[in-house]
Amino acid sequence: MSVLELARLQFGSTTVFHFLFVPLSIGLAFMVACLETLYVYRKNETYKKLTKFFGHLFLINFAVGVVTGIIQEFQFGMNWSEYSRFVGDVFGAPLAIEALLAFFMESTFLGIWIFGWDRLHKKVHLMCIWLVFFGTLMSAFWILAANSFMQEPVGFTINNGRAEMNDFFALITNPQLIVEFPHTIAGALATGSLFVAGVSAYKILKKQETELFKKAFNLGMIVALVAGIGIAFSGHSQAKHLMESQPMKMAASEGLWEDSGDPAGWMVFGLIDSKNKENKFEVEVPYLLSYLAYEKFEGKVPGMNTLQAEYEKLYGPGNYIPPVNTTFWSFRIMAGAGMVMILMSCLGLMYSYRKKLESKNYFLKATIFLISLPFIANSAGWIMTEVGRQPWTVFGLMTTSASVSPNVTKGSLIFSLTTFTTMYAILAAVLVYLFVKEIKKGTDHGVKDNESNVDPFAREASIL
């Protein structure tokens, strides 16, 4: 493998691993805030137990997620120095705001929330967890603002071979950010809600605190259904926008080599031969691609060969077609997972409404597995977004091959890749161990409030 391929592999693997924690932190923060809101306004101690139980899991995920995220920014300077030099004046601003404002905000109020049980007024304490959730949203916003510039550069000027920001408002109102942010947040809410529903299904299946976890299950499924619908609509908005901003990515995600007919059919399944630039086999749904692209059942969609010729005229000689199979299948994995999540949420709410949930062991087991589905969908969506942009790091301005550090060697990359992979494997094992331990322990943590002046939640949080 070349230096470029190793650098891309390292960045991709570490980022995908980190992105497992981000949506779960956002989604769990929301779910914990909802549970505490129900506790405060319904004055039901059941919801306080659930708040503390899932608060433990949120805290564990948050702590490990912070560690995995540190490496991301270091990689820009280590492996992608040319990229950092070119785009640092633009990219640095949203990253700095995320660290200095959003992350500090969520960390501060998380600390107050952890140690504020029975010390703060209930509504003040509740406000803290909602501010934690708001902080996670702001973190996501500023990170996506930086990423959106890579997808659709706006608000900049080129000076001495470097991109310099000249319009901050344009950066934070980037059309790509407007469609990408809601989709990401909807995916995060689906991740957190299905995690709550899956853990609750496990406890119900084991007949442990059944009535208590039924409440958490119902809340999780309601949020998952709303989030699933939000994912579908926001994803459709992204597809429409791709036709304007990155039509090559759209064509690659559909395996479309030549211009489509009018109307265009959506390929559900196909055997793509990238070498010969053709599809060996296709199964299509008529009219659907035209609707995804233009929100009407008519209209042609340009193919990759047509766009390649246009890009060569615009940007010069080169291969501007991204890895087609990766882009094509990652999109279908993401879309398929979203459909399953909506279906399972509807089934879960139906069984719960009919009071048949406890007797549906097969469904409860499937719901435990369902925890993994949003993680798969989120990862597939990220891969489709980033791989589908290739060969560009900053679309239309800088290629990935021009972004890599000139002095990085294969040996150093192999060593760091091996080190990071080992560290992340250990972190993953620790996370799973802590999750399993907390879930099996349940809402009873073995310490009564009157046995100590320190809340058991705060004690364990401080140890962690």
Secondary structure by P-SEA (a helix, b strand, c coil): ccaaaaaaaaaaaaaaaaaacaaaaaaaaaaaaaaaaaaaaaccaaaaaaaaaaaaaaaaaaaaaaaaacaaaaaaaaccaaaaaacccaaaaaaaaaaacaaaaaaaaaaaaaaccccccaaaaaaaaaaaaaaaaaaaaaaaaaaaaaaccccccccccbbbbccaaaaaacaaaaaaaaaaaaaaaaaaaaaaaaaaaaaaaaccaaaaaaaaaaaaaaaaaaaaaaaaaaaaaaaaaaacccaaaaaaaacccccccccbbbbcccccccccccccbbbbbcaaaaaaaccccbbbbbcaaaaaaaaaaaccccccccaaaaaaaaaaaaaaaaaaaaaaaaaaaaaaaacccccaaaaaaaaaaccaaaaaaaaaaaaaaaaaaccccccccccccccccccccaaaaaaaaaaaaaaaaaaaaaaaaaaaaaaaaccccccccccccccaaaaaaaac
